[in-house]
């Protein structure tokens, strides 16, 4: 099995563009083929099968009706638009167990995805939000557009509170036509309004993929003894005994994550939760292929 690139190696690189190139190069080496079949193509018609054709594209339903082999033919959607919506709120600055903050991890993932799509001549757009969208780069298929995405990510830092639903509503007003939308966030916001906004976005005909990014410590709560916890967005503080609250915390976090997963999957929205020590190429593969990683 091919080894993935250690996120620690990525974290030590200075340039975001270099990080993205490294991730994409590793991703392409790992799959040994184009990741785009079925992502930026749509079905057009059937044609009769030839022995030189790839049998993977045989339409078996047609075979069952006609007893003859026919292939599905595809046509590229030259104007595919992909929107990256990335959470830039203060909670994304958290780092404990991972080698990167949640924001740094999300930024590298966003840059890698954008770089990969530009290679395929697809249009890419970026929106960074906290309580509202604070930076937006319009869709572009050019290297100049990719540079604007890199610049926006490098110039930004996590700050402010979170209102995911508002950011999704603002994106809906920009995405006038069917689009592929990638949401990168820890999803630390009102769960009901967040889910409602994502489900509505999908109901408008968009393909939506949600990647929930967490630090492993946020899931495991490995702390011991008395400690002071504070909310990174509200600055509220509380003194707790970690030993007595660990089990309840883990139960609540598991409920939070599983509830989001259940509702998104129930509404045919692709979702994955990852820790910041997960190889980024694996997450990139999930985004493009929506298969288990």
Backbone as numpy.savetxt, mean C-alpha at the origin, in Angstrom:
# Nx Ny Nz CAx CAy CAz Cx Cy Cz
15.31 -20.65 -1.91 14.47 -19.46 -1.91 15.36 -18.20 -1.91
15.02 -17.23 -2.72 15.82 -16.01 -2.80 15.66 -15.20 -1.53
16.77 -14.67 -1.03 16.72 -13.82 0.15 16.21 -12.44 -0.21
15.39 -11.87 0.67 14.91 -10.51 0.47 15.94 -9.52 1.00
15.83 -8.29 0.53 16.72 -7.24 0.99 16.32 -6.84 2.40
17.27 -6.86 3.31 17.03 -6.49 4.70 16.63 -5.02 4.76
15.48 -4.70 5.38 15.08 -3.29 5.51 16.14 -2.43 6.19
17.00 -3.05 7.02 18.07 -2.29 7.65 19.04 -1.74 6.60
19.29 -2.54 5.56 20.17 -2.08 4.47 19.52 -0.90 3.75
18.23 -0.99 3.49 17.51 0.10 2.83 17.53 1.36 3.70
17.34 1.18 5.00 17.28 2.32 5.91 18.58 3.11 5.93
19.71 2.44 5.70 21.01 3.12 5.79 21.34 3.92 4.53
20.59 3.72 3.46 20.84 4.49 2.24 20.30 5.91 2.41
20.99 6.87 1.86 20.61 8.27 2.05 19.53 8.72 1.08
19.66 8.37 -0.15 18.75 8.88 -1.19 17.50 8.02 -1.28
16.32 8.67 -1.29 15.07 7.95 -1.46 15.03 7.28 -2.83
15.55 7.94 -3.85 15.57 7.34 -5.19 16.41 6.07 -5.20
17.55 6.10 -4.52 18.40 4.90 -4.45 17.68 3.78 -3.72
16.98 4.11 -2.65 16.21 3.11 -1.92 15.16 2.47 -2.84
14.44 3.31 -3.59 13.40 2.81 -4.48 13.99 1.93 -5.57
15.09 2.36 -6.15 15.73 1.57 -7.21 16.18 0.21 -6.67
16.74 0.21 -5.48 17.22 -1.04 -4.88 16.07 -2.01 -4.63
14.97 -1.48 -4.08 13.81 -2.32 -3.83 13.24 -2.88 -5.13
13.09 -2.02 -6.14 12.51 -2.46 -7.41 13.42 -3.45 -8.12
14.72 -3.20 -8.10 15.65 -4.15 -8.72 15.54 -5.52 -8.05
15.47 -5.53 -6.72 15.32 -6.80 -6.01 14.00 -7.46 -6.31
12.98 -6.66 -6.45 11.64 -7.18 -6.76 11.63 -7.84 -8.14
12.20 -7.16 -9.14 12.19 -7.68 -10.50 13.06 -8.93 -10.63
14.17 -8.97 -9.93 15.02 -10.16 -9.94 14.26 -11.33 -9.32
13.49 -11.03 -8.29 12.78 -12.09 -7.57 11.67 -12.74 -8.36
10.99 -11.99 -9.22 9.85 -12.57 -9.93 10.23 -13.08 -11.32
11.35 -12.60 -11.87 11.84 -13.06 -13.17 10.88 -12.86 -14.32
9.89 -11.98 -14.14 8.95 -11.71 -15.22 8.24 -10.40 -14.92
7.54 -9.86 -15.92 6.83 -8.60 -15.72 5.73 -8.77 -14.69
5.61 -7.83 -13.72 4.55 -7.92 -12.72 3.24 -7.34 -13.19
3.15 -6.93 -14.44 2.02 -6.10 -14.83 0.88 -6.85 -15.50
1.05 -8.11 -15.85 -0.07 -8.79 -16.49 -1.27 -8.83 -15.56
-2.39 -8.39 -16.07 -3.60 -8.37 -15.27 -3.71 -7.14 -14.39
-2.69 -6.30 -14.38 -2.75 -5.09 -13.55 -3.11 -3.88 -14.39
-2.46 -3.72 -15.54 -2.76 -2.58 -16.40 -3.28 -3.03 -17.76
-3.96 -4.18 -17.77 -4.52 -4.69 -19.00 -5.99 -5.03 -18.78
-6.78 -4.97 -19.84 -8.17 -5.37 -19.70 -8.57 -6.27 -20.86
-9.53 -7.18 -20.60 -9.96 -8.16 -21.57 -10.68 -7.51 -22.74
-10.36 -7.97 -23.97 -10.99 -7.41 -25.16 -11.84 -8.46 -25.87
-11.26 -9.60 -26.26 -12.00 -10.60 -27.03 -11.29 -11.94 -26.95
-11.90 -12.96 -27.57 -11.29 -14.28 -27.66 -10.71 -14.50 -29.06
-9.73 -15.38 -29.12 -9.27 -15.88 -30.41 -8.92 -17.35 -30.23
-8.91 -18.11 -31.35 -8.68 -19.54 -31.27 -7.24 -19.83 -30.84
-7.11 -20.87 -30.02 -5.81 -21.24 -29.46 -4.90 -21.83 -30.51
-3.61 -21.43 -30.45 -2.56 -21.98 -31.31 -1.57 -22.72 -30.40
-1.01 -23.85 -30.85 -0.07 -24.60 -29.99 1.11 -23.78 -29.48
1.42 -22.68 -30.14 2.54 -21.84 -29.69 2.14 -20.88 -28.58
0.84 -20.79 -28.29 0.35 -19.85 -27.28 0.57 -20.38 -25.87
0.57 -19.47 -24.92 0.70 -19.82 -23.51 -0.65 -20.36 -23.02
-0.70 -21.62 -22.57 -1.99 -22.22 -22.17 -2.59 -21.60 -20.92
-1.82 -20.76 -20.22 -2.39 -20.12 -19.03 -3.57 -19.23 -19.36
-3.63 -18.75 -20.60 -4.67 -17.78 -20.96 -5.86 -18.42 -21.67
-5.93 -19.74 -21.63 -7.10 -20.44 -22.17 -8.32 -20.12 -21.30
-9.42 -19.81 -21.95 -10.66 -19.56 -21.22 -11.39 -20.90 -21.08
-11.30 -21.48 -19.90 -11.85 -22.82 -19.69 -13.38 -22.82 -19.66
-13.98 -21.70 -19.35 -15.44 -21.63 -19.40 -15.94 -21.75 -20.84
-15.23 -21.07 -21.75 -15.60 -21.17 -23.16 -15.37 -22.59 -23.66
-14.27 -23.21 -23.23 -13.98 -24.60 -23.62 -15.11 -25.53 -23.17
-15.60 -25.30 -21.95 -16.67 -26.15 -21.45 -17.95 -26.04 -22.26
-18.17 -24.87 -22.90 -19.38 -24.67 -23.70 -19.21 -25.13 -25.15
-17.98 -25.01 -25.66 -17.78 -25.24 -27.10 -16.92 -26.45 -27.43
-16.21 -26.99 -26.43 -15.26 -28.08 -26.66 -14.08 -27.64 -27.53
-13.84 -26.35 -27.60 -12.71 -25.82 -28.36 -11.91 -24.87 -27.47
-10.60 -24.79 -27.78 -9.73 -23.91 -27.00 -9.73 -22.50 -27.57
-10.01 -21.53 -26.70 -9.93 -20.11 -27.06 -9.10 -19.37 -26.00
-8.36 -18.39 -26.46 -7.57 -17.57 -25.56 -8.26 -16.25 -25.29
-8.04 -15.73 -24.08 -8.45 -14.36 -23.80 -7.39 -13.43 -24.34
-7.81 -12.44 -25.09 -6.89 -11.41 -25.56 -7.06 -10.16 -24.71
-5.94 -9.51 -24.44 -5.95 -8.32 -23.58 -5.43 -7.12 -24.34
-5.89 -5.98 -23.89 -5.43 -4.71 -24.46 -4.96 -3.82 -23.32
-3.79 -3.22 -23.47 -3.26 -2.38 -22.41 -4.10 -1.12 -22.23
-4.33 -0.79 -20.98 -4.98 0.48 -20.66 -3.88 1.53 -20.58
-3.64 2.23 -21.67 -2.51 3.15 -21.74 -2.62 4.30 -20.74
-3.83 4.61 -20.31 -4.02 5.76 -19.44 -4.35 5.36 -18.00
-3.87 4.18 -17.58 -4.09 3.78 -16.21 -3.54 4.83 -15.25
-4.31 5.17 -14.23 -3.86 6.13 -13.23 -3.83 5.47 -11.87
-2.72 5.60 -11.20 -2.57 5.06 -9.86 -2.32 6.20 -8.89
-3.08 6.21 -7.81 -2.96 7.25 -6.79 -2.42 6.61 -5.50
-1.35 7.19 -4.98 -0.83 6.79 -3.68 -1.32 7.79 -2.65
-1.97 7.30 -1.61 -2.46 8.15 -0.53 -1.70 7.74 0.72
-0.84 8.61 1.24 0.05 8.24 2.33 -0.20 9.10 3.56
-0.29 8.44 4.69 -0.57 9.08 5.98 0.69 9.80 6.47
0.59 11.11 6.60 1.70 11.91 7.10 1.45 12.47 8.48
0.55 11.84 9.24 0.24 12.33 10.59 1.36 11.96 11.57
1.32 12.57 12.74 2.42 12.43 13.69 2.60 11.00 14.19
1.54 10.21 14.24 1.68 8.83 14.73 2.57 7.99 13.81
2.73 8.41 12.57 3.57 7.67 11.62 5.06 7.87 11.93
5.40 8.76 12.87 6.80 8.98 13.25 7.29 7.94 14.25
6.42 7.05 14.69 6.78 6.10 15.74 7.78 5.06 15.26
8.78 4.79 16.10 9.73 3.71 15.85 10.19 3.16 17.19
10.07 1.84 17.34 10.58 1.19 18.54 11.32 -0.09 18.17
10.60 -1.05 17.59 11.21 -2.32 17.24 11.76 -2.34 15.82
11.24 -1.49 14.96 11.66 -1.50 13.56 12.91 -0.67 13.32
13.48 -0.83 12.13 14.69 -0.06 11.77 14.32 1.27 11.14
13.07 1.44 10.78 12.57 2.69 10.21 11.31 3.10 10.95
11.01 4.39 10.94 9.70 4.82 11.42 8.65 4.32 10.43
7.40 4.36 10.85 6.33 3.96 9.94 6.29 4.87 8.72
6.56 6.15 8.92 6.58 7.10 7.81 7.70 6.77 6.83
8.90 6.50 7.33 10.03 6.18 6.45 9.74 4.92 5.64
9.16 3.93 6.30 8.81 2.69 5.60 7.78 2.96 4.51
6.75 3.72 4.86 5.70 4.04 3.88 6.26 4.85 2.72
7.19 5.77 3.00 7.77 6.61 1.95 8.58 5.76 0.97
9.37 4.82 1.48 10.15 3.95 0.60 9.22 3.07 -0.23
8.18 2.55 0.40 7.22 1.72 -0.33 6.51 2.53 -1.41
6.10 3.75 -1.08 5.43 4.62 -2.06 6.37 4.96 -3.21
7.62 5.30 -2.90 8.59 5.65 -3.94 8.87 4.45 -4.84
8.97 3.27 -4.26 9.24 2.06 -5.04 8.08 1.74 -5.98
6.87 1.86 -5.46 5.67 1.60 -6.27 5.59 2.61 -7.42
5.84 3.88 -7.12 5.81 4.91 -8.16 6.87 4.65 -9.22
8.06 4.30 -8.79 9.16 4.03 -9.73 8.81 2.85 -10.64
8.24 1.81 -10.07 7.88 0.63 -10.85 6.81 0.95 -11.89
5.83 1.77 -11.52 4.78 2.12 -12.47 5.28 3.02 -13.59
6.19 3.94 -13.26 6.75 4.78 -14.31 7.52 3.94 -15.32
8.19 2.89 -14.85 8.88 1.98 -15.77 7.89 1.36 -16.74
6.66 1.17 -16.29 5.62 0.57 -17.12 4.80 1.61 -17.88
5.22 2.90 -17.77 4.55 4.01 -18.46 3.12 4.22 -17.98
2.85 3.90 -16.72 1.56 4.21 -16.11 1.65 5.55 -15.39
0.52 6.20 -15.21 0.49 7.49 -14.54 0.43 7.30 -13.03
1.22 8.07 -12.31 1.27 7.96 -10.87 1.04 9.32 -10.22
0.28 9.31 -9.12 0.00 10.53 -8.37 0.24 10.25 -6.89
0.58 11.30 -6.14 0.83 11.14 -4.71 0.05 12.18 -3.92
-0.60 11.73 -2.84 -1.25 12.63 -1.90 -0.76 12.31 -0.49
-0.27 13.34 0.21 0.16 13.19 1.59 -0.85 13.93 2.47
-1.31 13.28 3.54 -2.37 13.90 4.34 -2.09 13.77 5.83
-2.73 14.64 6.60 -2.87 14.47 8.04 -4.35 14.70 8.33
-4.76 15.93 8.73 -6.19 16.20 8.89 -6.84 16.53 7.55
-6.04 16.81 6.55 -6.49 17.01 5.18 -5.28 16.81 4.27
-5.51 16.84 2.98 -4.40 16.66 2.04 -3.50 17.89 2.08
-2.24 17.69 2.43 -1.33 18.84 2.53 -0.35 18.91 1.37
-0.26 17.85 0.57 0.59 17.88 -0.61 0.02 16.91 -1.64
-0.08 17.37 -2.89 -0.63 16.53 -3.94 0.15 16.76 -5.23
0.62 15.67 -5.82 1.25 15.76 -7.13 0.30 15.15 -8.15
-0.02 15.86 -9.22 -0.97 15.35 -10.20 -0.43 14.14 -10.95
-1.30 13.32 -11.53 -0.85 12.12 -12.25 0.12 12.46 -13.38
1.15 11.65 -13.49 2.15 11.86 -14.54 2.77 10.52 -14.92
3.13 10.37 -16.18 3.81 9.17 -16.66 5.29 9.44 -16.92
5.79 10.62 -16.57 7.14 11.03 -16.94 8.11 10.90 -15.77
9.40 10.90 -16.10 10.44 10.89 -15.07 10.38 12.17 -14.24
10.00 13.26 -14.88 9.86 14.52 -14.13 8.76 14.38 -13.08
7.68 13.73 -13.44 6.60 13.49 -12.48 7.07 12.60 -11.34
7.87 11.59 -11.67 8.43 10.72 -10.64 9.33 11.51 -9.70
10.12 12.41 -10.25 10.99 13.25 -9.42 10.18 14.11 -8.46
9.02 14.59 -8.93 8.16 15.38 -8.04 7.64 14.53 -6.88
7.35 13.27 -7.17 6.92 12.36 -6.11 8.04 12.17 -5.09
9.26 11.90 -5.58 10.41 11.75 -4.68 10.62 13.01 -3.85
10.57 14.16 -4.51 10.80 15.44 -3.81 9.76 15.67 -2.71
8.50 15.37 -3.03 7.43 15.58 -2.04 7.62 14.67 -0.83
8.01 13.43 -1.07 8.22 12.50 0.03 9.42 12.91 0.89
10.49 13.34 0.23 11.69 13.72 0.98 11.50 15.03 1.75
10.67 15.91 1.21 10.45 17.21 1.86 9.46 17.12 3.01
8.69 16.05 3.06 7.64 15.93 4.07 8.12 15.16 5.29
7.44 15.38 6.39 7.70 14.63 7.62 6.39 14.49 8.37
6.26 13.44 9.18 4.98 13.21 9.87 4.67 14.29 10.88
3.47 14.83 10.78 3.07 15.92 11.67 1.54 16.05 11.67
0.99 16.50 12.77 -0.45 16.74 12.82 -1.25 15.52 13.21
-2.56 15.71 13.35 -3.47 14.63 13.67 -3.91 13.92 12.39
-4.85 12.98 12.54 -5.26 12.16 11.39 -6.75 12.29 11.11
-7.09 12.48 9.84 -8.48 12.38 9.39 -8.46 11.68 8.04
-8.43 10.36 8.10 -8.30 9.57 6.88 -9.51 9.77 5.98
-10.70 9.78 6.54 -11.92 9.89 5.73 -11.92 11.18 4.91
-11.45 12.27 5.49 -11.43 13.53 4.77 -10.45 13.46 3.60
-9.29 12.85 3.83 -8.30 12.71 2.76 -8.85 11.87 1.62
-9.59 10.81 1.95 -10.18 9.96 0.92 -11.24 10.73 0.14
-12.04 11.52 0.84 -13.06 12.33 0.15 -12.40 13.34 -0.80
-11.31 13.95 -0.36 -10.61 14.91 -1.22 -10.02 14.23 -2.44
-9.52 13.01 -2.26 -8.99 12.26 -3.40 -10.11 11.94 -4.38
-11.28 11.59 -3.87 -12.40 11.24 -4.74 -12.76 12.38 -5.68
-12.58 13.61 -5.21 -12.89 14.76 -6.07 -11.83 14.95 -7.16
-10.65 14.40 -6.93 -9.57 14.53 -7.93 -9.59 13.37 -8.93
-9.92 12.17 -8.44 -9.94 10.99 -9.31 -11.30 10.90 -9.98
-11.44 11.55 -11.11 -12.72 11.63 -11.81 -13.06 10.36 -12.58
-12.06 9.52 -12.82 -12.30 8.30 -13.58 -11.77 7.11 -12.78
-12.09 5.92 -13.23 -11.67 4.71 -12.54 -10.16 4.73 -12.34
-9.72 4.37 -11.14 -8.29 4.44 -10.84 -7.90 3.31 -9.90
-6.59 3.08 -9.82 -6.01 2.20 -8.83 -5.54 3.07 -7.68
-5.97 2.78 -6.46 -5.66 3.64 -5.32 -5.00 2.82 -4.22
-3.81 3.25 -3.84 -3.03 2.59 -2.79 -3.01 3.48 -1.55
-3.49 2.95 -0.44 -3.55 3.70 0.81 -2.52 3.13 1.78
-1.60 3.98 2.25 -0.56 3.57 3.19 -0.75 4.34 4.49
-1.04 3.62 5.57 -1.37 4.29 6.84 -1.31 3.29 7.98
-1.16 3.80 9.21 -1.33 2.92 10.36 -2.81 2.77 10.72
-3.66 3.56 10.08 -5.12 3.51 10.26 -5.55 3.87 11.69
-4.71 4.64 12.39 -5.07 5.06 13.75 -5.99 6.27 13.68
-7.25 5.99 13.47 -8.28 7.01 13.36 -9.60 6.34 13.66
-10.68 7.09 13.60 -12.00 6.50 13.82 -12.24 5.39 12.80
-12.40 4.18 13.30 -12.46 3.03 12.40 -13.70 3.06 11.51
-14.85 3.44 12.05 -16.09 3.44 11.28 -16.02 4.41 10.10
-15.57 5.63 10.34 -15.50 6.61 9.26 -14.43 6.23 8.24
-13.32 5.66 8.71 -12.27 5.22 7.79 -12.78 4.13 6.87
-13.41 3.12 7.46 -13.93 2.02 6.64 -15.00 2.50 5.67
-15.86 3.37 6.12 -16.93 3.88 5.26 -16.35 4.62 4.05
-15.32 5.42 4.28 -14.73 6.18 3.18 -14.05 5.26 2.18
-13.36 4.22 2.66 -12.68 3.29 1.77 -13.68 2.45 0.96
-14.75 2.03 1.63 -15.78 1.24 0.95 -16.48 2.08 -0.12
-16.76 3.34 0.18 -17.38 4.24 -0.81 -16.44 4.48 -1.99
-15.16 4.59 -1.71 -14.18 4.79 -2.78 -14.17 3.59 -3.72
-14.22 2.41 -3.16 -14.26 1.19 -3.97 -15.57 1.08 -4.74
-16.67 1.49 -4.11 -17.99 1.39 -4.75 -18.10 2.27 -5.99
-17.24 3.29 -6.09 -17.26 4.16 -7.27 -16.52 3.55 -8.46
-16.07 2.31 -8.31 -15.41 1.62 -9.42 -13.90 1.62 -9.35
-13.34 2.17 -8.27 -11.88 2.18 -8.12 -11.38 0.86 -7.55
-10.15 0.51 -7.95 -9.49 -0.64 -7.35 -8.68 -0.11 -6.17
-9.00 -0.58 -4.97 -8.41 -0.03 -3.76 -7.59 -1.11 -3.05
-6.36 -0.75 -2.68 -5.50 -1.62 -1.88 -5.04 -0.84 -0.65
-5.21 -1.44 0.52 -4.86 -0.79 1.78 -3.71 -1.55 2.43
-2.63 -0.84 2.75 -1.51 -1.43 3.49 -1.44 -0.73 4.84
-1.73 -1.48 5.90 -1.65 -0.94 7.25 -0.24 -1.20 7.78
0.47 -0.12 8.11 1.87 -0.21 8.52 1.98 0.03 10.02
2.58 -0.93 10.72 2.71 -0.85 12.17 4.15 -1.16 12.59
4.55 -0.60 13.71 5.79 -1.04 14.36 5.45 -2.29 15.16
6.36 -3.25 15.16 6.07 -4.50 15.85 5.72 -4.29 17.31
6.31 -3.28 17.94 6.02 -3.02 19.36 4.57 -2.60 19.57
3.96 -2.01 18.53 2.55 -1.61 18.63 1.64 -2.82 18.65
2.12 -3.93 18.13 1.32 -5.15 18.12 1.61 -6.02 19.34
2.89 -6.08 19.75 3.29 -7.02 20.80 3.31 -6.40 22.20
3.48 -5.08 22.29 3.58 -4.38 23.56 4.61 -5.08 24.47
5.90 -5.00 24.12 6.94 -5.73 24.85 7.45 -5.03 26.10
6.84 -3.92 26.49 7.35 -3.10 27.58 7.09 -3.75 28.94
7.90 -3.34 29.92 7.80 -3.91 31.26 7.76 -2.80 32.31
7.14 -3.11 33.45 7.14 -2.19 34.57 6.28 -0.96 34.35
6.48 0.04 35.18 5.72 1.29 35.07 6.29 2.14 33.95
5.43 2.71 33.17 5.88 3.59 32.10 4.82 4.62 31.79
5.27 5.69 31.19 4.37 6.78 30.82 4.14 6.69 29.31
2.89 6.53 28.92 2.52 6.49 27.51 1.92 7.84 27.12
2.23 8.28 25.91 1.59 9.51 25.44 1.17 9.37 23.99
0.07 9.99 23.69 -0.48 9.99 22.34 0.33 10.96 21.48
0.91 10.47 20.40 1.79 11.29 19.57 1.04 12.42 18.87
-0.28 12.28 18.74 -1.05 13.30 18.02 -1.74 14.27 18.96
-2.28 13.77 20.09 -2.98 14.66 21.01 -2.09 15.13 22.15
-0.95 14.44 22.35 0.00 14.72 23.44 -0.57 14.35 24.81
-1.69 13.64 24.85 -2.23 13.17 26.12 -1.30 12.11 26.71
-1.16 12.09 28.03 -0.27 11.15 28.70 -1.03 10.32 29.71
-0.51 9.10 29.96 -1.10 8.23 30.96 0.00 7.37 31.56
-0.04 7.17 32.86 0.92 6.33 33.56 0.31 4.94 33.72
1.02 3.90 33.28 0.46 2.55 33.30 1.49 1.57 33.83
0.99 0.40 34.23 1.86 -0.73 34.56 1.78 -1.71 33.39
2.88 -1.80 32.66 2.88 -2.59 31.42 2.56 -4.05 31.66
3.01 -4.60 32.78 2.81 -6.03 33.04 1.33 -6.38 33.18
0.57 -5.50 33.81 -0.84 -5.81 34.05 -1.74 -5.49 32.86
-1.30 -4.61 31.97 -2.17 -4.22 30.87 -1.79 -4.88 29.54
-0.69 -5.65 29.52 -0.20 -6.19 28.26 -1.24 -7.06 27.55
-1.84 -7.99 28.27 -2.80 -8.91 27.64 -4.01 -8.16 27.08
-4.51 -7.18 27.84 -5.67 -6.41 27.37 -5.31 -5.57 26.16
-4.12 -4.99 26.19 -3.68 -4.19 25.05 -3.61 -5.06 23.79
-2.98 -6.21 23.89 -2.85 -7.09 22.73 -4.22 -7.52 22.21
-5.12 -7.80 23.14 -6.48 -8.19 22.73 -7.17 -7.06 21.96
-7.03 -5.84 22.46 -7.64 -4.69 21.78 -7.01 -4.45 20.41
-5.69 -4.57 20.33 -5.02 -4.36 19.06 -5.41 -5.44 18.05
-5.47 -6.69 18.50 -5.89 -7.78 17.61 -7.31 -7.55 17.10
-8.19 -7.09 17.99 -9.57 -6.80 17.59 -9.61 -5.68 16.56
-8.83 -4.64 16.78 -8.76 -3.50 15.87 -8.32 -3.94 14.47
-7.23 -4.69 14.40 -6.69 -5.12 13.11 -7.63 -6.12 12.42
-8.13 -7.09 13.17 -9.00 -8.11 12.56 -10.33 -7.51 12.11
-10.83 -6.50 12.81 -12.08 -5.85 12.40 -11.90 -5.12 11.07
-10.78 -4.42 10.93 -10.49 -3.74 9.67 -10.36 -4.75 8.54
-9.60 -5.80 8.79 -9.40 -6.84 7.77 -10.73 -7.44 7.33
-11.55 -7.80 8.30 -12.83 -8.45 7.98 -13.73 -7.56 7.13
-13.85 -6.29 7.50 -14.75 -5.39 6.78 -14.23 -5.06 5.39
-12.93 -4.88 5.26 -12.39 -4.58 3.93 -12.49 -5.79 3.01
-12.11 -6.94 3.52 -12.22 -8.15 2.69 -13.67 -8.44 2.33
-14.57 -8.20 3.26 -16.00 -8.45 3.00 -16.51 -7.56 1.86
-15.88 -6.40 1.69 -16.26 -5.47 0.63 -15.30 -5.52 -0.57
-14.56 -6.63 -0.67 -13.67 -6.88 -1.82 -12.58 -5.83 -1.97
-12.10 -5.32 -0.84 -10.97 -4.40 -0.85 -9.75 -5.15 -0.35
-8.68 -5.15 -1.14 -7.48 -5.87 -0.76 -6.76 -5.15 0.38
-6.32 -5.93 1.37 -5.75 -5.36 2.59 -4.64 -6.26 3.10
-3.60 -5.62 3.63 -2.55 -6.36 4.31 -2.02 -5.49 5.43
-1.63 -6.10 6.54 -0.96 -5.36 7.61 0.49 -5.84 7.69
1.42 -4.91 7.78 2.84 -5.26 7.80 3.55 -4.51 8.92
4.59 -5.13 9.44 5.47 -4.46 10.39 6.61 -3.80 9.62
7.26 -2.84 10.25 8.30 -2.07 9.55 9.60 -2.84 9.37
9.64 -4.09 9.82 10.82 -4.92 9.54 10.55 -5.92 8.42
9.37 -5.82 7.79 9.02 -6.72 6.68 9.75 -6.28 5.41
10.29 -7.23 4.62 10.94 -6.87 3.35 9.97 -6.11 2.44
10.41 -4.98 1.93 9.52 -4.13 1.16 9.14 -4.77 -0.17
10.04 -5.57 -0.75 9.69 -6.23 -2.03 8.49 -7.15 -1.87
8.37 -7.79 -0.71 7.23 -8.69 -0.47 5.92 -7.90 -0.46
5.95 -6.73 0.14 4.75 -5.89 0.18 4.43 -5.37 -1.23
5.46 -5.03 -1.98 5.28 -4.57 -3.35 4.64 -5.67 -4.19
5.06 -6.89 -3.97 4.48 -8.02 -4.70 3.00 -8.16 -4.37
2.65 -8.02 -3.10 1.25 -8.11 -2.71 0.42 -7.03 -3.39
0.94 -5.80 -3.40 0.19 -4.69 -4.00 -0.14 -4.97 -5.46
0.83 -5.52 -6.19 0.64 -5.72 -7.62 -0.10 -7.01 -7.95
0.10 -8.04 -7.15 -0.48 -9.34 -7.50 -1.62 -9.75 -6.58
-1.68 -9.13 -5.38 -2.70 -9.45 -4.39 -2.72 -10.94 -4.09
-1.53 -11.49 -3.89 -1.39 -12.87 -3.46 -0.67 -12.88 -2.12
-0.81 -13.95 -1.38 -0.17 -14.03 -0.09 1.35 -13.92 -0.23
1.98 -13.22 0.72 3.43 -13.02 0.66 4.09 -13.59 1.91
